[in-house]
Structure formats: C-alpha cells, structure tokens
C-alpha cells in the first residue's frame, strides 16, 4: 500500500469516461442538478447506474426517452440482457 504522500501524488485516470460526462456527474454531485445535452445523455445514464446515482438516472432516463433512436434502444436492450441496465422505476 502507498503512503499518504504517494497516494496524493498519483493522478486518478478515468479513461473510459468522456470529459463532458464526468463534468455532468460532478455538477450533479455538487449541486443536485445537472445540465447536459442529448449527445451525452446515454453516457450520463450509464454513469449514474454505475455510481448508484438514482435521481440522476431517472432524470437522464426521462431525457433519453424523449429523444431515443432505434440503435440506442437496441444498445440499451443489449445492456438489459446482460443485467447491466436495470428497469427504470
């Protein structure tokens, strides 16, 4: 295990997260509100599920439902079949 000084110096890399998605999640965590567009809504939804942010999940789900395309719905169905996308309540 690293000492505290070594841990503080090591950067945290989130290479699988787009910067815009990360900023939207951070905005939600700090303000309990969020501003994002349809281009990143599916990724924000995926991050909200991954990090257990249920209110953000519901909000991004509503946005996605209003603008979903057939290919995006197919991607969501694939995630559901794998157990990675729970039903929205």
C-alpha positions in Angstrom: 0.0 0.0 0.0 1.2 3.5 -0.8 1.9 6.1 1.9 -0.4 9.0 2.1 2.0 11.4 0.4 2.4 8.9 -2.5 -1.4 8.4 -2.9 -1.9 12.2 -3.1 0.6 12.4 -6.0 -0.9 9.7 -8.1 -3.4 11.0 -10.6 -6.8 9.3 -11.0 -7.3 8.4 -14.6 -10.8 7.8 -15.9 -10.0 6.9 -19.5 -13.4 5.3 -20.1 -15.4 8.4 -19.3 -15.8 11.4 -21.6 -14.8 14.7 -20.0 -18.3 16.1 -20.7 -19.9 13.2 -18.9 -17.6 13.4 -16.0 -18.4 17.2 -15.6 -22.1 16.5 -15.7 -21.8 13.9 -12.9 -19.6 16.2 -10.9 -22.1 19.0 -11.4 -24.9 16.8 -10.2 -22.9 15.7 -7.1 -22.2 19.3 -6.1 -25.5 21.0 -7.0 -28.1 18.2 -7.1 -29.0 19.5 -10.6 -27.4 18.9 -14.0 -27.2 20.4 -17.4 -26.3 18.3 -20.4 -27.5 17.6 -24.0 -28.8 14.6 -25.8 -25.3 13.8 -27.2 -24.1 12.6 -23.8 -27.4 11.6 -22.2 -26.9 7.9 -22.7 -23.3 8.0 -21.2 -24.6 10.1 -18.2 -27.3 7.5 -17.7 -24.7 4.7 -17.8 -22.5 6.6 -15.3 -25.5 7.2 -13.0 -26.2 3.5 -12.9 -22.6 2.6 -12.4 -22.2 5.0 -9.4 -25.7 4.4 -7.9 -27.0 7.9 -8.5 -30.7 7.1 -8.7 -32.1 10.6 -9.1 -29.6 11.4 -11.9 -30.5 8.0 -13.5 -34.2 9.0 -13.5 -33.6 12.4 -15.0 -31.3 11.2 -17.7 -33.7 8.4 -18.5 -36.5 10.9 -19.0 -34.3 12.9 -21.3 -33.3 9.8 -23.3 -36.9 8.6 -23.6 -37.8 11.8 -25.4 -35.0 11.5 -28.0 -34.1 7.9 -28.2 -33.1 6.4 -31.6 -33.6 2.8 -32.7 -29.9 2.0 -32.5 -29.7 3.5 -29.0 -32.7 1.4 -27.9 -31.0 -1.7 -29.2 -27.9 -0.8 -27.2 -30.0 -0.4 -24.1 -31.8 -3.7 -24.7 -28.4 -5.4 -25.0 -27.3 -3.9 -21.7 -30.5 -5.1 -20.1 -30.0 -8.7 -21.4 -26.5 -8.6 -19.8 -28.0 -7.4 -16.5 -26.1 -4.1 -16.7 -29.2 -1.9 -17.2 -31.9 -2.3 -14.6 -35.5 -1.4 -15.3 -36.5 2.2 -14.6 -38.9 2.7 -11.8 
